[in-house]
Amino acid sequence: MTKTIPEYMTAVLLTGHGGLDRLVVRDDVPVPEPGPGEVLIEVGACGVNNTDINTRIGWYSKSAAAETGIGKENGSVSDDASWGGQAIAFPRIQGADVAGRIVAVGDGVSSDRMGERVVVDPILRDPRDPGNRDLTGYFGSERDGGFAKYTTVPHENAVAIHSDLSDADLATFPCSYSTAENMLTRVGLGKADTILIPGASGGVGSALVQLAKRRGARVVALTSPSKIKAIQSLGADVVLSRDSDNLESTLRDALSGGCLNVVADIVGGESVPMYLDVLCRGGRYVTSGAIAGPMVEIDLRTLYLKDLEMHGATVMEKDVFRRLCRYIENGEIRPLLEESYPLGDIQKVQEIFLAKSHIGKLVLLP
């Protein structure tokens, strides 16, 4: 039986760069139609991410203040403030972490996909040259995302999932876990490695802990004192307080005279030079975020004399997301859902998100 699709839907519109007031909940947004090669998804749940905040405040812009994202000249960051480095087309529906079901298909897509339960691969690739990183975009940034009752994506981005987990649980995975798996893939993390994960209680950090343990690595995690037990429960071998008076000394003591093979960092900030100091010769540093600040000063002598590798990890190969889906189906990783909220509570949820007192993911239910 074909599902009746309404003409209008509830959605959150980002009306411009700025504060929470730029997020407007509307009940009269036209339901999008899938174009050729696309599918229409009825959104079951959509997770909240740093990307949503960064896009709203214009943090990605090179003209923005490093800490706040506020433009240096008259608050304007419009020219390059998207994930892809271009201007955002407003109004924009954000939200990259979608779980739901396909309810309509566009031309060229098999009708057999109708009713399929899916999660969305958030990396948008140009079908003419899918391996070209310069032509990639992000779901909820370069095109409308999942903070809505319905959304459209290229059919290849709607990846079938067979799981008993709820939509809210599944919506904890796409962005954070694919980011984490991409980081570990870039540095080739293996069983012989010891990895440091700063910011281990956030969405990506907690995903890194689980995925690194899945690979058999020894995991050293940094978090706030109140979250140490929770991170231990995810399987981290050593969990240290990020508030230690002398973090480098505490870290070296925990390593018992050894060193780190890998640092997987989404925090950035003033500790980055110390992480490089503690890496073994030939160690690997990978980053996919900078929530404590993007501007850091490093000693190039440390980099070249220790033969270190430094990686930025953003655009992942397609197999990374599909591999992640298999982990979910096999029960090799588990969701870390803090709380779910109605879509209309988005301003409140982003305030909670920014307070950073939660562990894991906050999810919106349309």
N, C-alpha and C positions, 0 to 999 in steps of 0.2 A: 504494500500500500504506500503510495507516494505521500510524503509529508507536505501539508499545506504551509507555504512560506509566506509570512506577512509582508506587507508593503513597507512598513516602518519598524524600527527597532530602537531599543535603548542602547546608547553608546556614550563613552566619555570622549569629548573633543578637547584636544590641546589647542588653544586658540592663539598661542604665541609663547615666546620665551619669557620666563619670569617665575612668579610665585605660584602657590597652590590655587590662587584665584583663576589661573589660566586653564584649569581643568574644569570643564563644564559638562554636567550630565544632562543629556537630552533624550527625550522619548520619541522624537519625530525624525530620526535619522533614517534615510532610505536604506533598505537592505541592499547590499551590493549584489550584482549579478556576476557569475563567473564568466570570464572571457575565454577565448580559445586556449586550451591547455590548462585551464584552471578548475578548481573545485570550490564549492561553497561549503563552509563548515559551520555547523551550529555549535557555538562555543559552550563547553561544559564548565571550564574553569580557565583562568589565566593568572599566572604568577606575576609578582612585582619584582623589579630588578633595579640595580644601580643605573642601567642604561636608560630607564624611564626618567629617573631624576636628572641624569646628566643631559639628556636631550631637552627636558623642560627648562632647565636653567641655562642652557647654552654652554655647558662645561667643555664640550668637545672643540669649541672654537679656539683657534690660536690667538684670537684677540681678547679672550676671556681671562679674568683673573684666575690664577692657578688654583686657589683654594675654594672660591665661591662660585666661579663660573659666570660672574657678572661682567659684562663687557666693559673694557677700559674707556671706551669713548661713547658717552651718552647711553650706556647700557646696551649698545647694539652689538649683537654677535650673529647676525642673521645670515651672513654670507657663507659660513663654513661650519655651522653648528649641528649638523647631523652626524650620525655614526659614520656615514660614508664620506664626510668632508664637504658636503654641499649644503645649500640652503634647504631648510625644511619647508614643505608646502603646507600651509595652515588653511583650515583646521586639519589636524592629523589625529587619527585614532592610534594610540600607542598600544603596547602590550605584546611581548614576544613569546611568552610561555603558554602556548595554547594546547589544551586537550579537548577533544570533542568528536563529533561525527559528521561525515560528509552527507549533505542533504540535497545537493544538486551538482551537476557536472557541466562544464563547458564543452564546446566543440572539440573533438579529438580526444576526449577522455572517455574511457569505457564506462558504461552504465553499471557495470559490475561493482564499481567502487561505491555506489550508493549505499548508505547505511554503515559504511566502514568506520570503525573507531580508529582515530588517528591522533598523533602528536605532531606538532609542526617543527620542522627544521628551520630555525630562524635565519639562516644565511641564504640570501637571495642571489642566485647565479644567473648570468646571461646565458640563455640556452644556445646561443650561437658560439659562445666561447666560455664554457662553464669553469674552466681552469684559470681564467684571467681574474686575478684579485682586484685589478683596477675597475672591473665592471660589476663588482659585488655590492649588495646593499643589505639592509637588515630589516626584518619584519617588525613593523611598528615604528620605523624610522623613515626608510625610503618608500614604504607603502603602508597603508593602514593595517593595523594589527588587531589584537584580540580583546581590547577593553570594550567589548560590544557583544551583542547577542549572536551576531553572525560576522563572518569574515571570509575573504577569499584569499587563496594562495595558489601558486603554480602547483600542479598535481604532484610533481616530484617532491615538493616540500611537505606534503601531507603523507606522513609515514605511518603505515598500518601498525597497530600495537595490539597485542593479545595479552591482556592482564586482568586480574581480578581487582586491581587497585582502583580507587575512586578517581574521578576526573580531577579533583583537588590534589590528590596524591601525584597523579601523572603530571600535573602542571608545575610541580616542583622541579622537574627534570630538564626540560629542553635547553634553556639558556645556561643555567649554572653548571649542570653536569657536562654539557657538550663543551663549554668553555674549559672546564677542568680536564676533561679527557683530551682535548686538543693540546693543552699545555703539556700534559704528560707524554703525549705522542711526540711533540716537538723535541723534547729532551730525551726521548727513548728510555724512560724510567723502567728499571728492571729489578729483579730480586736482589742483586748485589748492592743496591743503592740505599743510602740514607738521605731522606728528603726533609727539608724544613718547610713548613706551611704556616706563614704568618696569617693572621686573620682567619683562624680555622673555624670560627663559629658562624660565619656568614654563609650565604647560599653557595658560592663557589668554593669557599674554604672547606666547608663540611663535605662537599662533593669531592674535593681533592683528597681528603683523608680517606674516604671510602674507596675511591678509585686507585689511590696509591697502595692501600692495603690489598686490594684485589690483585694488583700486580706483584705482590709479595715483598714490597720495599719496607724498610724500617722508617717509620713516620715520627717526626718530631714536630709538634704543633705549638703555636703560640695563640693564647686567647686571654680574655679577662679572667680574674680569679673566680668569679661567680659561675663561669661556664666550663671550668676544667673537667668536672665529672662528666658533663654531657659529651665532651669531645673524647674523653677516655672511652665512653660507651660506644663510640663509633669505631674504635679499634686502634686509635693512635697509641704508639708504644711509649712515647714520652710527651707529656703536656706541661708546658711552662707558662707562667704568668708573664704577659707582655709588660706588666708594670714593675718588673724586677728593677732594683736600684742600678744594677750593672748587668744589663741583659746579655752583653757579649760574654762576660765571665760566667754567668749562669748557664748560658748555652754551651760554652766550652766544657764546663764541669759535667753537664749532662752527656756530652759526647765522649767523656772519659779519655781525653787526649786525642780523640779522633777528629775527623772533619766531615763536612757535608759534601755529598756528591751533587745534590740538586737543591735549589731553592725555587719554589713555585709561589710567586708573590703577586697578590692582588692589592696589597696595601701601599707599597711605595713609601715615600716620605724619608725622613732623616736616617732610618735604619739601613737603607740599602747599602751604603759603603761597608757597614759592619757585616752584612750578609756575604758580601764578596770576600771580605777578609777571612771568614770562617769556611769558605768553600775549599775543598781539596784542590790540588793542582789538577787542571783539566776538568774542573767542576762546571756545572751548567746552571745558569740563572735564566728563568723564564718569567715573564710578566704578562698579565692581561687585565691590569687595572692599577689604580693609584689613588685609592680613597683617602689616604693620609697625605696626599700631595704629589703632583706629577714632576716637580722640579727637584732634582737631586744632583749632588756633586760627588763624582767618583774620581779616584786616583787611577789614571790610565796605566800606571806602572803595575798596579795590582792586576788589572785586566790582562796585560800582555805577558808579564813575567810569570804569572800562574797559568798561562794558557787557558784562560777561562772562555766559555761560550756564553753569549747573551742572546736571548731570543725574545722577540715580541710574538704573541700568539693571538690572532684575531680571526682570520678567515680559515676555517677548517675544511679539509677534504670531506666529500660526501660520505665516505665510508666511516668517518668518526661518529656521525650521528646515528647511522644505522647500526653500528657496533654497540652504541649506547642502548639502543632499543632492545637489542638481544640481551644485554645485561639485565635490563628491567624484567623482561619476560622470563628469564632464568632465575630471578630472585637473587642475583649476585650483588645488587645494591638496593638500598631501601630509601624511600622518601623521607625527608625531614620537614614535615609540615608543622609550622608553628601555629597558624590559625587561618581560617578562611572567613571572608567578609562579603557582604553584598556589594555589587559593582558600584552602587551609589555612594559607598563610603570611601571612595578612592582618596579624597583629600586626607581623611583621618588615617587611612592605611599608610599613605606616604609619610605622614608625620611619625607614625609608629616605626616605620622602616628607617627613617633618618635618626631616630633615637638609638638604634643599634643595640637595644636591650634583648632582642629576640635571638633565637637560634634557628637556623634553617630558613624556611620560606614563608612569606605571606602571600595568600592567594585570594583573588577576587572571583565571585560567582555571579555571572549574569543571569 
